[in-house]
Amino acid sequence: MPDVPADVGCAADDELTPAVLETRALDVAIGGSRILADVDLRVDAGEFVALLGANGSGKSTLVRTLVGIQSPSAGRALLFGVDVTQRSRVPWTRLGYVPQRSTAASGVPATALEVVVAGLLAHGRLRPPRGARARAREALDRVGLADRAHRSVGEMSGGQQQRVLIARALARRPELLVLDEPLAGVDRPSQDAFTTTMAQLRDEGTTVLVVLHEIEAFVPFISRAVVLRHGRVVHDGAPPRPAPGHRGVGHEHTHAHATEAAAAAVPGALHVEPWSTT
Ligand SMILES: Nc1ncnc2c1ncn2[C@@H]1O[C@H](COP(=O)(O)OP(=O)(O)OP(=O)(O)O)[C@@H](O)[C@H]1O
């Protein structure tokens, strides 16, 4: 009998190709609190999945676990069939990751172009690969920052820095793009440019997992929405439709419009507010 690598055996038994991203009975505890509980999730190649939920529901924790930053207390997390419980095993060459509300400024003076090129450095290498600057310029163009390529990121606004980090992830031309609230602090015209880029990525076959609070702009190309509540998956299916009067950017989502049970029972006719806090 041929040897079967341990990781391959972790993919779904009935699948020849492992999922791009998969969790199995994933639990995460931090400081004695159970933050994620029994999370089963599978995202296949070419899917565009939105991760939704109220503040504190565990979205960032799930994403951080998937990219090997947070260790699970039980269960499995796999990227391309590889167990990423150990950070050293995260397949970074196939992955683009934009963390939540981070800064592109490292304290070292660097231009936007340099930050994006740095994202293309292979592990342990100091020289970027051939064509890196052209790829970085193209990525900055995609986020509407082509004209600021030579500006210092330390002098950029928070929203512009966020766009630089998105460009850094895009420049890698990843098979899987994981974005944690990429539009936080980004102005409306830039949001529109970003959603156009997302539509292009979907057409190119990139697999995307994106944490969002406002999904309206993404509904045309979201293939699935996963909703977390208190660290558990309470919906995995069609994207919820925002209720009328709840589309405004400043709307405070503080009340539920349907139960998760109703949402789960009729996923095609959702009227649930997954980000509600009650
Ligand atoms: N390092 C940490 N130490 C202690 N508690 C943590 C830590 N990281 C996350 N938590 C807790 O885990 C829970 C989930 O946090 P997480 O950031 O994953 O939620 P979220 O759904 O991404 O929220 P938001 O929408 O506000 O970004 C919260 O109650 C948070 O306080």
The ligand as an SDF file (V2000), in Angstrom:
LIG
                    3D

 31 33  0  0  0  0  0  0  0  0999 V2000
   -5.7630   38.2270   22.7350 N   0  0  0  0  0  0  0  0  0  0  0  0
   -6.9710   38.1870   23.3370 C   0  0  0  0  0  0  0  0  0  0  0  0
   -7.0690   38.1850   24.6820 N   0  0  0  0  0  0  0  0  0  0  0  0
   -8.2680   38.1110   25.2930 C   0  0  0  0  0  0  0  0  0  0  0  0
   -9.4430   38.0600   24.6520 N   0  0  0  0  0  0  0  0  0  0  0  0
   -9.4060   38.0550   23.3150 C   0  0  0  0  0  0  0  0  0  0  0  0
   -8.1820   38.1290   22.5740 C   0  0  0  0  0  0  0  0  0  0  0  0
   -8.4670   38.1070   21.2570 N   0  0  0  0  0  0  0  0  0  0  0  0
   -9.8120   38.0630   21.1730 C   0  0  0  0  0  0  0  0  0  0  0  0
  -10.3720   38.0170   22.3910 N   0  0  0  0  0  0  0  0  0  0  0  0
  -11.8040   37.9540   22.7050 C   0  0  0  0  0  0  0  0  0  0  0  0
  -12.3910   37.0400   21.8110 O   0  0  0  0  0  0  0  0  0  0  0  0
  -13.6810   37.4760   21.4250 C   0  0  0  0  0  0  0  0  0  0  0  0
  -13.7490   37.4780   19.9230 C   0  0  0  0  0  0  0  0  0  0  0  0
  -12.8870   38.5020   19.4220 O   0  0  0  0  0  0  0  0  0  0  0  0
  -12.6960   38.7100   17.8530 P   0  0  0  0  0  0  0  0  0  0  0  0
  -11.7250   39.8470   17.6830 O   0  0  0  0  0  0  0  0  0  0  0  0
  -12.3750   37.4190   17.2370 O   0  0  0  0  0  0  0  0  0  0  0  0
  -14.1700   39.1570   17.4140 O   0  0  0  0  0  0  0  0  0  0  0  0
  -14.6660   39.8020   16.0420 P   0  0  0  0  0  0  0  0  0  0  0  0
  -15.9110   39.0680   15.6670 O   0  0  0  0  0  0  0  0  0  0  0  0
  -13.5740   39.8370   15.0660 O   0  0  0  0  0  0  0  0  0  0  0  0
  -15.0470   41.2600   16.5300 O   0  0  0  0  0  0  0  0  0  0  0  0
  -15.0420   42.6880   15.7510 P   0  0  0  0  0  0  0  0  0  0  0  0
  -16.2190   42.6610   14.8240 O   0  0  0  0  0  0  0  0  0  0  0  0
  -15.2230   43.6740   16.8490 O   0  0  0  0  0  0  0  0  0  0  0  0
  -13.7180   42.8130   15.0520 O   0  0  0  0  0  0  0  0  0  0  0  0
  -13.8920   38.8420   22.0750 C   0  0  0  0  0  0  0  0  0  0  0  0
  -14.6820   38.6750   23.2100 O   0  0  0  0  0  0  0  0  0  0  0  0
  -12.4890   39.2730   22.4310 C   0  0  0  0  0  0  0  0  0  0  0  0
  -12.5030   40.0820   23.5810 O   0  0  0  0  0  0  0  0  0  0  0  0
  1  2  1  0
  2  3  1  0
  2  7  2  0
  3  4  2  0
  4  5  1  0
  5  6  2  0
  6  7  1  0
  6 10  1  0
  7  8  1  0
  8  9  2  0
  9 10  1  0
 10 11  1  0
 11 12  1  0
 11 30  1  0
 12 13  1  0
 13 14  1  0
 13 28  1  0
 14 15  1  0
 15 16  1  0
 16 17  2  0
 16 18  1  0
 16 19  1  0
 19 20  1  0
 20 21  2  0
 20 22  1  0
 20 23  1  0
 23 24  1  0
 24 25  2  0
 24 26  1  0
 24 27  1  0
 28 29  1  0
 28 30  1  0
 30 31  1  0
M  END
$$$$
